[in-house]
Amino acid sequence: MSGPGGNITINNAQGSLNLANRGFIGTVTRSSSNGGAIALNLNTLVLESGGQIITATTTSGNAGDITINASESVTISGESQDFIPNPFLDLETFDLNALEFITEPNPNVAESGPLGIPYVSIERTPEQIINGTTVLGAAENQVDYFYFSITTSNSRAIFDIDNGLTGGDGSIITTIYLFNQGTGELLQVDNFSLAADGAGGSLPVFGNLTFDSLIDTTITEPGVYLLGVGAFPSDASNNELIEGATPQVGDTYTLQVSLENQGTEGVSLPKDPFNPANFNPNVEARSGLFSESNGRGNGGTLTINTDKLILNNGGRISTDTFDAGGGGNITLTIGSLLEVNPSTLISSIARGSGNAGTIVIDTKQLQAIGGTLSAATFSSGNAGEITITATDSVMLSGTSSEERGQIRSDARPGATGNAGRVVVETPVLQLRNGAQINSINRGDGDGGSVMVRAKVVSAIGSSPDGIFPSGFFTSTETTGPGGNLTIETERLLVSDGAQFTSRTDGAGDAGNIMVYALSSVDVIGNNGNGKLSRGLFTSSLVIGGTREEIGGKGGDLVIETGRLRVAEGGRLQSNAVGPGDAGSITIRATEVEVSDAFVDFTGAVSGVLVAVDEGATGDGGQLRIDAERLHIFDGGQVIASSFGDGEAGDIILNVNDIDVTGISEDGQFPSRIAAFSVENSPAGSVTITSKNLTVRDRAEISVSARGNGDNAKAGNLDITALSIVLDQSATLSAEVRAGDQGNIILDSELIVMGDRSNITTNAEGAATGGNITIDTDLLVALDNSDITANAEDSFGGRVIINALGIFGTEFREQQTPLSDITASSQLGASFSGTVEINAPYSDPSAGLFELPDNFVNPKLLVATGCGTSDGNRFVQIGRGGLPTDPTKPLRGQTLWVDLRPLPRHSARRRKNRNHASNASNPVNSRRSRIVEANRWIINNDGVVELVADSVQSSPFISWFSPYYCLR
């Protein structure tokens, strides 16, 4: 019969409680009844030097809750210096419980048989440790440990080593040790014995002497025990592993084990850290708050309400579950500050089939300086979720590679449960010095997602040794999918070696990275030592792809923002390394800037990239940019590439204004938009839709296939724009070495080429030159700017130009210092391509006519009655309308001036509209004679009027009438 455990309550609102030197407050249930709760109402609580508050369950009853209300602060710090941890908790052992014990007589085992003790025989062969045909493990150079359980008190156990002198050199002598696994106590040890001390079957050595190892004992308490087999000389003591000589590869022995009341199921270590034979709730040396489940019951809830919570020097808050029971939840409500400093941990971990609890933090400020917040699963249970709400800021910072400052949700190797989700909401989120927010899936379950909502998000730098970047990481290493990373913010900064990465190392697909930044995204800088790229990555391996034998797909990268800047070595990248396809990159922004090419230690160039790495068979992803403005300068790179067997991805740009200009500062990299393949794989295409496209100062847009196989096909370069301007050695090109395609299609109202710019398709080797198709209203090519479709050892391509007007260039058989249109082959004219020009107004003489042979003499047209003054001129403009010579062409822009009088009805309408007030006045309907004006005057209102000489007198002043002018 059992009842619920009692509660522990301390009420002292103005007081303090200090637990130190392994002091503890604890409640434990070992039955189906629930454990007691612990409630503390204080001003301050201090746990230091191993001080702990614990609730736990080892069976089906639930552990009690822990509730702490501290008006001022809670401090958890340090660890016990005299705590001796159980050395067997993480030891690699062989499970005897999983073997079938025999009850038939065995002459080599004492008191075996139907009326005796069940036994099992273990053999160490030169390569393996076996039971019959069952292989327990490899025979390595180490002490062999075997664990088993006893279910009843006072049970007899016999352990006998036979054939202990048959090592590879005939020198091994065994030594066996029996431990209580739960307490670490050394129960018994037996070195070799002479002659007949064993149960029989020992081998004679040195004449008639025999050596044997034997332990025959009674185990007084149920529990889990270990038997260690070493060699002579070796030694051990309480809470210490066996030290000294070990069996070597090639050594052999036979171990006979006889057990009464032996357990028949495998056990998980540790089976019961709260062993009543040695009750010690301090399961570890660290100070902390613990609510744990070691059975089928659930762990208790752990709640802290305080103004400040400080974790220092290894302090810990934990609600882990080790069995089928669920882990307890952790709820932290902190008024001003939560500090998680180096070596400290807040965790909710599932180590068995039970699900871990959640971690919920509500605070003003969270600072994790080298500390960790962790939710994880090691087994079939699901990891817990972590939710953080900070009204002021969250700042994570690393102090070393081991203490990086992390928030993480993991599914560990072998786990089938799902990793948990991480949610962070705060105005300001900062990650510095290698700090990370992670979701890592190393099991077969689903990876956890990471969601961040903050006004400002910044990830800067790397760990002090430059190995670990600051940033966000989601990954999967097995069959389960990786989690997504979503960031909603106004401004995002990724700089100085920081990274956002989503990857897959296994068959599971990588998660997506989605960034929604209202104002700006800046991806700039590197970590200064060239070790780390900086930027946002999705891939099928660490900035890479999948392993060759599996094929998980890389995640997609989506960025929506007002302004995106990728500069000074910054990189956005999605790539594949194995058979898995790379994810796509999609950018939607008002303005995009890409500049400052930089090559890191891997040889990867910075920029916006979708890639297939060397040796990979997966295809590259699509790169798409939808924006108002795209500016690529100072060596900026927008690239879809393939260095492996997979197809390169396509580039699609829907941008109103595109400006590609200049080269990198070191002169190595032209600013460019490019889709290419290096090996025997197809290259991608580049498709651009724009209002205004400008390429200048050695910049380029290109597609190419550099491989030699038939599958090395170049993509197409397809541009639709209102205007295309190429200047200062700018290039649009398509190149192919062995395959085909590599065409250029331009559709634009205006195409202007200047200062040695080129539009070219070039075929190397036996490949056929690509085609160039241009549809435009006006094509202008000046200063040795060429349009060429050439080939080396095959046929040249085809050039088709449909234009209303072409100026500055024309078709020529070969290139010249002038601006040319060619389609030639190095094999000769018979292999040249074709040039087709459809341009009705391409002749610059069209619309012109010869000047008359008889020039006009202005002296015959101008009267000389008056003198002249400076600034006068005479222009004969003609009469408009038809030309004077019927053989001359019409001048379409000549103004036709109709000087005929208005019809009578029009005059009437105008009269009625403008002179309605004078309707009673008579109107002279007789048409007046038109008199030609021959001078002008300025009236009293300052208005210039044209007048005729017929006017005899006037009060007006002449504009120019010298006193000597004769009329």
Order of alpha helices (4+ residues) and beta strands (2+ residues): beta-beta-beta-beta-beta-beta-beta-beta-beta-beta-beta-beta-beta-beta-beta-beta-beta-beta-beta-beta-beta-beta-beta-beta-beta-beta-beta-beta-beta-beta-beta-beta-beta-beta-beta-beta-beta-beta-beta-beta-beta-beta-beta-beta-beta-beta-beta-beta-beta-beta-beta-beta-beta-beta-beta-beta-beta-beta-alpha-beta-beta-beta
